[in-house]
């Protein structure tokens, strides 16, 4: 990614499924925050049935916090 002039080091992709039916949940919004790093949460863009974003990761171990507001309108973290 650095070769393309991007600050990001990794691409993160997440998928959500309905607990009962197992069907993909692809409507709504999602964001990811890398815990312990300065900076704003990255908005995840809808990509097919999942959500993705380019993020900058520093160090070997990272903890992620993902917040969502999916089709049902409920906020989750």
Beta strands, then each sheet from edge to edge (+ up, - down):
strand 1: 10-15
strand 2: 28-35
strand 3: 42-47
strand 4: 50-55
strand 5: 63-70
strand 6: 75-76
sheet 1: 1+ 4- 3+ 2- 5+ 6-
end
